[in-house]
Structure formats: C-alpha cells, structure tokens
Amino acid sequence: MVRDGLAWHEDRSLRERAGIVVAFSERTGGLSGPPYASLNLAAHVGDEPDAVDENRRRFLDALDLADRRDRLTCAQQVHGAAVRIVQPRDAGRGAHAAGGVSPVPETDALVTTQAGIPLMLLYADCVPVVVVAERARAVAVAHAGWRGLAAGVVRNAVAALRSATSPDEDLVAYVGPHIGPCCYEVGPEVVSQFANKFVTIRRASAVLDLGAAAAEELESSGVPRERQCHLGICTAHNTERFFSYRAEGRTGRHAALACIVA
C-alpha cells in the first residue's frame, strides 16, 4: 500500500474482520537524510531524533493510528530471546526518539492483549515475525536475527502469546521482509548450529535461510505452514525499498507493527 510516498504491507482483511492491524513498513516517504533515507523509524542508529519522530508519526498516520502515537511501544533489541507481555503501564515506552520514557529493556519480542497499544520492533535484514490470536484478540511481534532464532525467540513469542490467551488458540503468523539466502553468507559454525536445530538447513551450505528457520520454528510451535504468510522479499536485494545492514552498513531501520484497534 502507498500513501503520500510512504509504502507499507498490511493485511487489510484482518483489520476489517477482527480490528487488528499488522503492517510492515518500507523505507520511502520519510524525512531522514542519507544514510537513513528516508523513513527510518529507529532512534538508536544515529539519525536526528526529530526526523525519527516525524517518520513514526507519518507511519502511524498512514495506518490510521495517529491517535495512538503516544502509546507506541518499542523495545531495546539485543538479538536475544526474551519476551515482554505489554501491560497498560508499559504503553508509550520508547515511543519518542526525542525524549520520553525509555524502551522496554533487552527484549526481542513483545506480546499484548491490550487494545490501543501499537507494538513496533525494528529491522534491517533480521526476520520480522508477527503472530496473531484473532479469536482471543492478542498479538506478538518478534525480532529474529540468527542469534535470536537460534536462542528460540520465535518459539518463546508463540508460547507467551498462548499463555496470554489459550493453549488451543488458532494462530496466524506474518513474516515480513528480511535478508534471503541469496545474500546471507555465514561461516560454517553458524550453519552447523542451525543444521543441528532445524531440519530445513543444509549443513553443507555456505548461506543461511533465516526465513526457512523461522517457518520451521513457527510450525513446531503449532502454527502450521498454511497459517503462515511470508512476504518473501530480500532486503539486501531491494535496498531502494528496505534497509539492509549487510548491504549498506550504516543505515536506518524499517518496522513491523501490530495493534489491536477495536
């Protein structure tokens, strides 16, 4: 979807059916200059805080969530596997780059059952995973790089979502843009670590398929392949649309966002 030059991916049918927003931003339509051009949503990469805040305002406005701006909730992402259940008292943590309350500390997955609290995590090659419990009205957003995937961040996010809802809840997962195996060369020790954990990873490979590992982790956590939606876009191959740390080095971050709105 595109509005005023700002592009994003969203399941509109989910919003219309269940009052839940799931969206993945692209990098266009913002205020930031190089190397963060232009819709950088991250406060920690060296961009001007006022530009980041304006970019966040534009993104939320495009999603018709402008009235939730001060309740936007972010995390200090550390490539780990910790999950935080976001309660009303957490709303607004990390919302503003130019001051305000600090993000949720040392957390790579956020879960909530609370309406009106947009959860947003940031990416530049790592795998954005959003899991939705539509019937119970709950959402989880996970940041899954290779370290987080190996440590179980996706599994932990699904477990926390089920704990906050019901063990037999039917879940659906959305996997956003991330670096593909076409561009993600890693050392043999990393491949070996993944091959020991994921059957879809070939031990003899010199590249790593993070999307395949995330899909397998979701399935083993009870989210079958037919209930997973993968955008299948490589960030490193599409730097005109997405930020890529591997391809660009110093750069901005795009986002995955989930919010229960009604």
SETI-442719 format. One record per residue: x, y, z of N, C-alpha, C, O in turn; residue number from 1. Coordinates in steps of 0.02 Angstrom, whole numbers, m for minus. Example, Ala and Ser with C-alpha at 12.3 -4.5 7.8 and 13.67 -1.06 7.14 Angstrom:
residues 2
    n.c1    n.c2    n.c3   ca.c1   ca.c2   ca.c3    c.c1    c.c2    c.c3    o.c1    o.c2    o.c3    n
     660    m284     390     615    m225     390     660    m165     390     712    m166     423    1
     642    m112     354     684     m53     357     645       2     394     670      57     402    2
***
This chain:
residues 262
    n.c1    n.c2    n.c3   ca.c1   ca.c2   ca.c3    c.c1    c.c2    c.c3    o.c1    o.c2    o.c3    n
      42     m59       0       0       0       0      44      62       0      99      61      27    1
      20     116     m31      58     178     m35      13     236     m20     m44     240     m44    2
      38     282      21       3     344      36      55     400      44      99     395      86    3
      50     452       2      95     509       5     168     487       2     211     515      38    4
     183     438     m40     251     414     m49     274     364       2     328     335      m5    5
     235     353      54     252     305     107     221     238      89     160     233      77    6
     263     186      87     240     120      67     243      71     125     289      74     166    7
     194      28     128     194     m24     180     152     m84     157     116     m80     107    8
     159    m139     193     122    m201     179      76    m214     238      97    m212     296    9
      13    m228     223     m36    m236     276     m89    m287     255    m108    m289     197   10
    m113    m326     302    m170    m370     290    m234    m332     307    m257    m333     364   11
    m262    m299     257    m321    m259     269    m381    m301     289    m424    m278     327   12
    m384    m363     264    m440    m405     282    m441    m421     357    m494    m428     387   13
    m382    m427     387    m377    m440     459    m404    m380     497    m440    m388     546   14
    m387    m321     476    m412    m260     509    m488    m256     503    m523    m242     552   15
    m514    m269     443    m586    m264     433    m625    m318     469    m680    m307     494   16
    m594    m377     473    m628    m435     503    m623    m435     579    m671    m451     614   17
    m564    m417     604    m550    m428     676    m528    m365     713    m519    m367     773   18
    m520    m309     677    m498    m249     711    m426    m254     736    m409    m227     788   19
    m383    m289     697    m313    m297     715    m270    m274     656    m281    m297     600   20
    m223    m230     670    m177    m205     619    m112    m244     622     m82    m251     675   21
     m90    m269     564     m23    m298     556       8    m264     495     m21    m267     440   22
      65    m231     504      95    m194     449     171    m197     451     201    m200     505   23
     201    m196     391     273    m193     383     290    m132     341     264    m126     285   24
     332     m88     366     348     m27     330     402     m39     278     441     m87     284   25
     405       4     227     462       9     182     502      70     202     490      99     256   26
     550      92     161     595     146     182     579     213     150     616     262     162   27
     527     218     110     512     280      74     459     321     110     420     295     151   28
     458     386      94     405     429     119     421     464     183     377     493     215   29
     485     463     204     503     493     268     544     557     260     550     584     205   30
     570     580     316     606     644     320     681     636     326     717     684     316   31
     705     577     343     777     568     357     819     574     295     799     556     240   32
     880     601     304     928     605     250     975     545     250     972     504     295   33
    1018     540     199    1066     485     195    1110     483     258    1125     535     287   34
    1130     423     281    1117     357     252    1052     326     278    1041     266     269   35
    1009     367     309     948     341     339     886     354     296     830     341     317   36
     897     378     236     842     398     193     794     339     179     817     285     164   37
     728     350     184     703     413     212     656     401     271     648     445     314   38
     623     343     273     577     328     328     611     285     381     587     231     398   39
     667     310     407     699     274     462     657     281     525     639     337     544   40
     641     225     557     598     225     616     637     210     681     606     203     734   41
     703     204     676     743     185     734     776     245     766     801     290     732   42
     776     246     833     805     301     871     878     288     888     911     333     914   43
     904     228     876     969     209     902    1025     207     850    1081     185     866   44
    1012     229     788    1061     219     735    1100     283     718    1143     282     674   45
    1086     338     752    1122     400     740    1084     451     700    1110     505     686   46
    1023     437     682     981     484     645     957     540     692     959     533     753   47
     935     596     662     909     651     700     845     630     736     798     607     703   48
     840     638     802     780     616     838     716     648     812     665     614     809   49
     718     711     794     657     744     769     634     713     703     574     708     691   50
     682     693     661     664     660     598     632     592     612     583     574     580   51
     660     555     659     633     489     677     561     497     703     517     459     684   52
     551     545     745     484     555     773     433     575     719     376     552     720   53
     455     617     672     410     634     617     395     573     573     339     563     550   54
     447     531     562     436     470     522     386     424     557     343     395     524   55
     393     417     622     346     375     659     276     403     656     227     365     649   56
     270     469     660     204     500     655     173     485     587     114     469     583   57
     213     491     534     188     478     466     166     405     458     114     392     427   58
     205     359     484     188     289     478     122     274     514      78     240     487   59
     116     298     575      55     286     613      m5     320     581     m60     293     581   60
       6     379     553     m48     414     519     m71     375     458    m131     370     445   61
     m24     346     420     m41     306     362     m84     245     381    m126     222     343   62
     m71     219     442    m108     161     466    m172     180     503    m207     138     532   63
    m188     245     502    m247     271     539    m241     258     614    m290     242     647   64
    m179     264     639    m166     254     710    m136     317     741    m102     313     792   65
    m148     374     711    m118     436     736    m137     450     808     m98     479     846   66
    m197     431     828    m219     445     896    m186     399     947    m195     408    1007   67
    m147     349     924    m110     304     969     m36     322     973       4     284    1000   68
     m16     379     946      55     397     940      92     393    1006     147     366    1009   69
      62     419    1059      96     420    1124      95     353    1159     126     345    1212   70
      59     305    1132      55     238    1162      97     187    1123      99     128    1141   71
     130     210    1070     175     167    1033     227     137    1080     257     173    1121   72
     238      71    1076     282      37    1123     337       0    1085     323     m41    1042   73
     399      14    1103     458     m14    1070     502     m48    1122     490     m45    1182   74
     554     m82    1098     599    m118    1142     671    m104    1125     688     m85    1069   75
     714    m113    1174     786    m113    1164     804    m183    1140     809    m229    1179   76
     814    m190    1075     825    m256    1045     899    m276    1051     943    m236    1035   77
     911    m337    1073     980    m359    1087     996    m425    1054    1045    m457    1073   78
     956    m446    1006     967    m510     971     963    m569    1019    1000    m618    1013   79
     918    m564    1067     908    m618    1115     841    m652    1105     812    m650    1050   80
     816    m683    1158     754    m722    1154     704    m703    1207     655    m738    1218   81
     715    m646    1241     670    m625    1294     605    m596    1266     606    m562    1214   82
     550    m609    1300     483    m586    1281     455    m544    1337     464    m561    1396   83
     421    m491    1320     386    m449    1370     312    m447    1355     291    m432    1299   84
     271    m463    1405     199    m454    1399     185    m381    1414     196    m358    1470   85
     160    m344    1366     150    m272    1373      82    m260    1406      30    m279    1380   86
      85    m226    1462      26    m207    1500      12    m132    1491      55     m97    1464   87
     m45    m107    1514     m60     m35    1506      m5      10    1534       8      63    1506   88
      28     m11    1588      80      31    1616     141      37    1571     182      83    1579   89
     148      m9    1522     205      m8    1477     192      35    1415     239      52    1379   90
     130      54    1403     112      91    1343     153     155    1337     158     194    1385   91
     183     166    1279     222     226    1266     296     219    1280     333     267    1270   92
     319     160    1302     390     151    1314     427     153    1247     413     113    1202   93
     475     199    1242     514     205    1180     476     239    1123     499     238    1066   94
     419     269    1138     377     298    1085     412     356    1049     403     364     989   95
     450     395    1086     480     456    1058     556     452    1058     587     435    1109   96
     585     468    1001     658     469     996     687     529    1033     741     526    1062   97
     651     585    1031     675     646    1063     647     651    1133     604     693    1147   98
     671     608    1178     650     609    1247     595     559    1262     581     515    1222   99
     565     566    1320     512     520    1340     539     460    1378     598     458    1397  100
     496     412    1389     513     352    1427     555     305    1384     542     298    1324  101
     604     272    1413     648     228    1376     611     165    1353     560     148    1382  102
     636     131    1300     603      70    1276     604      15    1328     641      18    1377  103
     564     m36    1316     566     m96    1357     637    m125    1353     661    m137    1297  104
     672    m136    1408     743    m155    1405     754    m227    1383     718    m272    1402  105
     807    m236    1342     835    m302    1325     781    m353    1308     775    m405    1341  106
     742    m338    1258     685    m379    1239     681    m383    1163     689    m332    1129  107
     668    m443    1136     663    m451    1064     595    m478    1042     586    m497     984  108
     547    m480    1087     478    m497    1068     430    m463    1117     440    m465    1178  109
     378    m433    1090     326    m401    1130     259    m434    1117     244    m451    1060  110
     220    m444    1169     155    m476    1165     105    m433    1203     120    m406    1256  111
      44    m426    1176      m7    m392    1214     m77    m417    1197     m90    m441    1142  112
    m121    m412    1246    m192    m423    1237    m230    m357    1244    m292    m357    1242  113
    m194    m302    1252    m224    m237    1265    m239    m200    1200    m195    m195    1157  114
    m299    m174    1193    m316    m134    1135    m284     m65    1140    m274     m38    1194  115
    m268     m37    1081    m244      31    1078    m171      41    1094    m149      98    1103  116
    m131     m13    1097     m59      m8    1110     m22     m36    1049     m14     m97    1043  117
       2       7    1004      40     m18     946     108     m44     969     145      m9    1004  118
     125    m105     950     190    m135     964     232    m128     902     210    m145     847  119
     293    m102     908     336     m92     850     407    m114     865     438     m91     913  120
     434    m158     823     504    m177     825     537    m160     759     502    m149     709  121
     604    m158     758     641    m128     703     691    m177     672     717    m221     706  122
     703    m169     606     739    m220     568     780    m189     512     764    m136     486  123
     835    m223     494     873    m207     434     908    m270     411     969    m270     405  124
     872    m322     398     892    m389     375     863    m445     418     845    m498     392  125
     858    m435     484     829    m486     527     756    m499     509     725    m461     473  126
     730    m554     535     663    m576     515     609    m546     560     610    m558     620  127
     563    m508     531     506    m484     570     451    m537     571     428    m560     519  128
     430    m557     630     378    m607     638     322    m577     681     333    m556     738  129
     261    m576     654     203    m555     692     155    m614     696     139    m645     646  130
     133    m630     757      87    m686     767      23    m657     798      25    m617     844  131
     m34    m680     771     m99    m653     792    m143    m709     817    m150    m762     785  132
    m174    m697     875    m228    m740     901    m293    m701     889    m313    m661     930  133
    m324    m715     833    m380    m674     811    m440    m682     858    m471    m632     877  134
    m457    m742     875    m516    m754     917    m508    m723     987    m554    m693    1013  135
    m448    m731    1015    m435    m705    1083    m413    m632    1082    m410    m599    1134  136
    m398    m606    1022    m378    m536    1013    m313    m521    1052    m313    m486    1102  137
    m260    m550    1026    m193    m539    1054    m143    m542     997    m154    m573     946  138
     m86    m507    1007     m34    m504     955      35    m511     986      46    m495    1045  139
      81    m536     946     152    m540     965     193    m515     906     178    m530     849  140
     246    m478     922     294    m456     871     363    m478     893     384    m465     950  141
     399    m513     849     466    m538     866     518    m514     817     504    m505     757  142
     578    m502     843     636    m483     803     684    m543     803     713    m561     854  143
     691    m574     744     726    m638     740     786    m634     692     779    m647     633  144
     843    m616     719     905    m625     683     931    m696     694     896    m737     724  145
     991    m710     670    1013    m779     677    1024    m798     750    1009    m854     770  146
    1048    m751     790    1058    m767     861     991    m777     896     984    m824     936  147
     943    m734     882     877    m741     913     842    m805     892     811    m839     933  148
     846    m822     827     816    m884     804     848    m944     838     813    m990     861  149
     914    m944     842     948   m1000     874     930   m1005     947     928   m1060     975  150
     918    m947     979     901    m947    1051     828    m961    1064     809    m973    1122  151
     786    m959    1012     716    m977    1021     668    m919    1029     616    m927    1060  152
     684    m860    1000     640    m802    1010     571    m813     980     521    m790    1008  153
     567    m846     922     501    m857     891     461    m906     933     402    m894     946  154
     492    m959     954     458   m1009     997     434    m976    1061     378    m988    1084  155
     476    m934    1091     457    m901    1153     399    m853    1143     355    m847    1186  156
     399    m817    1087     345    m771    1073     278    m807    1065     227    m785    1092  157
     279    m863    1029     217    m902    1021     194    m929    1088     135    m928    1103  158
     241    m954    1128     223    m981    1194     193    m927    1238     144    m940    1274  159
     221    m867    1237     195    m812    1277     126    m791    1254      83    m775    1294  160
     116    m792    1188      50    m775    1161      m2    m826    1183     m58    m807    1202  161
      16    m890    1180     m31    m942    1202     m43    m936    1277     m99    m947    1300  162
       7    m920    1315      m1    m912    1387     m48    m855    1404     m86    m858    1453  163
     m46    m802    1363     m88    m744    1375    m159    m754    1350    m204    m715    1365  164
    m170    m808    1310    m236    m821    1281    m261    m890    1301    m291    m899    1354  165
    m247    m939    1256    m269   m1007    1268    m223   m1056    1233    m199   m1041    1178  166
    m209   m1113    1263    m164   m1162    1231    m189   m1188    1164    m149   m1208    1122  167
    m254   m1187    1153    m282   m1214    1091    m303   m1160    1042    m339   m1173     994  168
    m280   m1099    1054    m296   m1043    1009    m266   m1055     939    m207   m1073     933  169
    m306   m1044     887    m280   m1047     819    m244    m982     803    m272    m928     807  170
    m180    m989     786    m139    m930     773    m124    m923     699    m125    m973     662  171
    m110    m863     678     m86    m850     610     m24    m807     615     m20    m763     658  172
      26    m820     572      89    m785     575     102    m748     510      87    m772     456  173
     132    m689     517     153    m648     460     228    m639     466     253    m617     517  174
     264    m655     412     337    m649     411     355    m597     359     342    m605     300  175
     386    m543     382     399    m486     339     464    m491     301     497    m543     301  176
     484    m436     267     545    m435     227     607    m447     270     612    m421     325  177
     654    m486     243     716    m500     279     768    m522     228     751    m536     171  178
     830    m525     249     882    m547     203     870    m620     183     854    m662     225  179
     878    m634     119     866    m701      94     930    m741      90     984    m714      97  180
     924    m807      78     983    m849      72    1026    m830      11    1084    m848       7  181
     996    m793     m36    1033    m768     m93    1089    m720     m73    1138    m712    m110  182
    1082    m688     m16    1129    m635       5    1160    m646      73    1200    m604      95  183
    1143    m701     107    1164    m707     177    1215    m763     185    1199    m818     207  184
    1278    m747     168    1333    m794     178    1355    m790     251    1362    m736     279  185
    1366    m848     281    1388    m852     350    1442    m906     356    1453    m945     310  186
    1475    m907     414    1527    m955     425    1500   m1025     440    1442   m1032     457  187
    1542   m1076     432    1519   m1145     442    1495   m1159     513    1453   m1203     524  188
    1521   m1122     563    1500   m1134     631    1427   m1112     641    1391   m1143     680  189
    1406   m1059     607    1336   m1037     612    1290   m1085     575    1238   m1104     601  190
    1310   m1106     516    1270   m1155     479    1263   m1219     519    1208   m1247     523  191
    1318   m1242     549    1316   m1304     588    1268   m1297     647    1231   m1343     662  192
    1270   m1240     680    1225   m1228     736    1152   m1232     715    1110   m1260     751  193
    1136   m1205     656    1067   m1207     632    1049   m1276     606     993   m1299     615  194
    1096   m1310     574    1082   m1377     549    1068   m1425     606    1030   m1473     597  195
    1097   m1414     663    1084   m1456     722    1014   m1444     750     987   m1487     785  196
     985   m1386     735     921   m1367     764     863   m1371     715     807   m1387     734  197
     877   m1355     651     824   m1350     601     837   m1400     544     890   m1400     514  198
     787   m1441     529     796   m1491     477     798   m1460     407     824   m1490     361  199
     772   m1399     400     771   m1366     335     838   m1335     316     847   m1312     260  200
     885   m1332     363     950   m1301     349    1001   m1355     331    1012   m1402     368  201
    1033   m1347     272    1082   m1395     248    1150   m1381     279    1175   m1324     277  202
    1179   m1431     308    1243   m1423     342    1299   m1403     294    1346   m1368     314  203
    1295   m1425     232    1349   m1411     184    1344   m1342     153    1387   m1323     113  204
    1293   m1304     169    1281   m1239     137    1328   m1186     165    1351   m1190     222  205
    1342   m1135     123    1380   m1077     145    1335   m1017     157    1359    m963     175  206
    1269   m1027     149    1221    m974     160    1170    m998     211    1162   m1058     223  207
    1134    m950     240    1084    m966     290    1016    m939     270    1009    m880     251  208
     966    m981     273     898    m962     256     859    m949     320     829    m994     349  209
     861    m886     342     827    m868     404     751    m877     399     719    m896     448  210
     723    m864     341     651    m872     332     629    m944     340     577    m957     371  211
     669    m991     313     652   m1061     320     656   m1082     393     615   m1121     417  212
     706   m1057     429     712   m1074     500     653   m1045     540     627   m1079     584  213
     633    m984     524     576    m954     558     512    m993     544     472   m1004     589  214
     503   m1014     482     444   m1054     464     442   m1120     501     389   m1141     525  215
     500   m1152     507     504   m1215     543     490   m1205     618     456   m1246     649  216
     517   m1152     646     506   m1138     717     432   m1123     730     404   m1146     780  217
     400   m1086     685     328   m1073     692     288   m1138     689     244   m1150     730  218
     305   m1180     641     268   m1243     633     277   m1288     694     229   m1317     718  219
     338   m1293     719     350   m1335     778     317   m1306     840     307   m1341     890  220
     300   m1241     837     265   m1208     893     189   m1210     885     153   m1182     926  221
     166   m1243     833      94   m1252     824      61   m1204     775       0   m1198     774  222
     101   m1169     734      74   m1126     682      90   m1159     615     145   m1149     589  223
      44   m1198     586      60   m1237     525      75   m1192     466      57   m1133     465  224
     108   m1220     416     130   m1181     358      71   m1146     324      78   m1089     299  225
      13   m1179     322     m44   m1148     288     m72   m1088     326    m114   m1052     299  226
     m50   m1077     387     m70   m1019     426     m12    m970     435     m12    m929     481  227
      37    m975     391      93    m928     390      92    m890     324      83    m919     270  228
     101    m825     328     104    m782     269     174    m752     265     192    m711     307  229
     212    m771     214     280    m747     205     282    m698     146     263    m716      90  230
     306    m637     157     311    m590     102     365    m611      52     357    m598      m8  231
     418    m643      75     468    m670      30     509    m618      m7     528    m629     m65  232
     522    m561      25     562    m507      m6     629    m503      28     633    m499      89  233
     683    m505     m12     751    m500      16     769    m426      25     769    m388     m24  234
     785    m406      85     802    m337     100     868    m316      66     874    m260      42  235
     917    m361      64     981    m344      34     977    m335     m41    1017    m299     m70  236
     929    m368     m73     919    m361    m145     875    m302    m162     869    m284    m221  237
     844    m271    m113     795    m218    m125     808    m158     m81     763    m136     m45  238
     870    m132     m83     887     m76     m38     853     m11     m58     854      36     m18  239
     824      m7    m117     785      52    m134     718      52     m96     684     104     m93  240
     699      m6     m69     635     m12     m34     643     m27      41     599     m10      80  241
     698     m59      60     708     m81     129     780     m65     151     825     m58     110  242
     789     m60     216     856     m52     243     890    m120     249     857    m170     264  243
     955    m122     236     993    m184     241    1061    m170     272    1103    m137     242  244
    1072    m195     333    1137    m186     366    1192    m223     328    1248    m198     322  245
    1176    m282     303    1226    m322     267    1247    m286     202    1306    m285     185  246
    1200    m257     166    1215    m225     102    1241    m154     110    1279    m130      67  247
    1220    m118     164    1234     m47     168    1280     m27     226    1312      25     224  248
    1283     m68     278    1320     m48     338    1280       2     378    1227     m15     404  249
    1304      62     383    1267     114     420    1203     132     383    1204     155     326  250
    1147     121     415    1083     130     382    1027     136     434    1040     133     494  251
     966     145     410     908     151     455     876      84     468     905      31     456  252
     815      87     492     776      27     508     704      36     486     673      88     498  253
     677     m16     455     605     m19     443     573     m57     501     608     m78     547  254
     507     m66     500     473     m90     560     421    m143     544     395    m147     488  255
     406    m182     595     345    m223     598     303    m195     655     328    m181     709  256
     239    m187     642     194    m158     690     131    m199     695     105    m223     645  257
     106    m207     756      42    m241     768       4    m202     821      32    m178     869  258
     m62    m197     810    m104    m160     858    m175    m186     856    m204    m195     802  259
    m204    m198     914    m275    m213     920    m311    m146     924    m301    m107     970  260
    m353    m133     874    m381     m65     870    m455     m61     888    m480      m6     901  261
    m490    m116     889    m562    m112     903    m586    m176     937    m645    m183     953  262
***
